[in-house]
Amino acid sequence: MFVSTDIEDGILVITINNAPVNALGAAVRSGIVEALDMVERDPSIKAVVLTGAGKLFSAGADIKEFGKTLIKPYLPDVLSRLENSKVITVAAVNGQSLGGGLETALSCRYRVASRWAMMGLPEVKLGLIPGAGGTQRLPRLIGIKEAAAMITSGKPINAMKAVEIGLVDAVAENDVVETAVSFAREKMKTQERRPLAAIEKPFDWDPDWLEEYKVKLINHSRGQESPIRALEAVRATGELSFVDGLKREREIFSDCMKSPQRRGLIHSFFAERAAKKVLFLEGSLPAQVDTIGIIGAGTMGVGIAIACAAGGFKVSIVDSNADVLSAGINRILQSFQRDLAKGRITEADANILGSRVTAMASIDALTDADLIIEAVVEKMDVKKAVFSRLDRIAKPTAIFASNTSYLNIDEIAAATNRPASVIGMHFFSPANIMRLLEIIRTKEASHEALATAVTVGTKLNKINVLAGVCDGFIGNRILKKYRLQADYLVEDGAMPSDVDRVMREFGFAMGPFQVSDLAGLDIGWHNRRREDSIRDPRERYVPIADKLYELDRLGQKTGAGWYQYTPGDRTPQIDPVVEEVIRAESSRKNITRRPVDDTEIRERIIFAMINEGAKILEEGIASRALDIDLVLVHGYGFPAYRGGPMFYANELGLEKVLKKVQKFERDDPFAWSPSELLVECVREKRDVLERV
Ligand code: 3H9
């Protein structure tokens, strides 16, 4: 039974019951229509209260139906019937009400919400726009400005905000359905409110404001089309009748449904959900973790500590340098105070969070930690010394994790007598904000240790991706190929600003050279020095970044790097000095600089990422293509609307990708050896890059 009904003294309570999220699939839509038929047939029914079973009202349309033939009744028609019901209708919004779920609530005459209800129209995050009247009804209810913000951002709002802006009529103190029933009884006595469809246009209709908003939105959307298309539909509320506005909304919705961006974003949505399921760990019991020890109170250690405290763990943070430790603790406490000032948490929450964190001067104090995360300097000998010390002092059941970004954790694990308890937990900076967590499966890691990291990561609200040991794991290994191609392109004839622009046009927030200026050229320099001893002599080496480093051009922090900056302004400006360094380097290597067009820039960088991703799969470093996509989207700014490099490769066609890789290989065989998996997929005409 996808929809149940219950008549209580003239009030029909309709409950959507479609676990896990009350999606509005065909059976639910039919169920609502049947319930509305009851209202038509039974004159004793004077009002309808519509709610959801369990914790949610409804997560909206059933995303699994997208791309398939649609089954009647269609949601817009169902909602039009609901809106035109001859009796009073009240939505009892018992929990999350998203997308079509909120559109359903908007088609009721009144809305009562529980205190924990969240309401939003997140369709743009799926590459769509609301397609069941949301763009037409919401602005008529709360005004064009609030509605445009909700619809184009996709962000949900809470019940307090909803009542403040008039999205809901009341917030229930107790049971929301009982409150909605009483509310309906009250409203039965008074004159009924008009349906939203009957309102001519939003009360704050302002085409000039919309135009300004659109300009900001285009700048902010980085090539993602759905927010701009959604605004186009919102605009119809002031320019067209309700009926024609609905038609406009429908046309745009159908356009978006066919777009590759919709496919990319829905791939990202399901990939995130799939990341919660790590098949080979199913059935493995995680260890009980109450206290997490963190070694190192620098930027990473501090971020990890904030995330762990927010995840409900007791945190002991250690640094042998007393100044660093006290600065670290201050930064942790300040971060809770900032959240308090921004209204994200209450004072009581801030105090609880603060009380969870303890500063320790020595590793030796971590005797009762259940999980210990090391975040010290990236030097193998330092890390080995830390782990060997831990081995002596930590309790036998403790699990050790290294936050290294590159180093061989098998080697670190070998410095202990319990390698099965050693894994990697590679956080991304700032660790309390970035959602990605690479969990590194060392050669001897026990399932218990890995399952523990997954459970802790989930409590920290991270997207967990398992990766094997190799230089840079998934993300930094692919990033290296990206960076190398960017450097080669510059040596061959492009300028950093060309490469950065093409990557921004592809959807990255910043190009590689801008990122380098932001991070600091010293980071790359140290990393290259680390690689000097392991770099294959056949690899083409571009020393331009070293030359800039030697000129003390460390990026934004020194006012000059790949670009120059005027004080107090982060806008990168092209610098003739850099162009001179680049030209001199090309000439020193006898490279005849040539025009490099945008397609070549894009393909060399993106195809290098795809080829490396395929190698990572073929070697078993990642077990699923979607894991690689998640890492690049959530850790490296790959545009989510392109799905990630592996999804994008499938969309382009693997044969096309392989042909180009083989063409590039002719110029630089070492950089471009094609992945065997890629070759195999093309040979076997498999259109999905996945090990089978
Ligand atoms: C829309 O409404 C279009 C309309 O405007 C117009 C139509 C004409 N459908 O996330 P979780 C599955 S577009 C189908 O892990 P949580 C999900 O895949 C829709 N399935 O739980 C997972 O399945 P599995 C606009 C869905 O508690 C399971 O439910 N709505 C849907 O962490 C649990 O999900 C949205 O964009 C769905 N709509 O978070 C809301 N939603 O177990 C999308 C979820 O097999 N949903 N599933 O892996 C969400 O944001 C979160 O799921 C929610 C719960 C916050 C609701």
Boltz pocket constraint, residues with backbone or C-beta under 6 A from the ligand:
constraints:
  - pocket:
      binder: B
      contacts: [[A, 20], [A, 21], [A, 23], [A, 59], [A, 60], [A, 61], [A, 62], [A, 63], [A, 64], [A, 75], [A, 76], [A, 96], [A, 98], [A, 99], [A, 100], [A, 101], [A, 103], [A, 122], [A, 123], [A, 126], [A, 128], [A, 129], [A, 130], [A, 131], [A, 132], [A, 134], [A, 270], [A, 273], [A, 274]]
      max_distance: 6.0
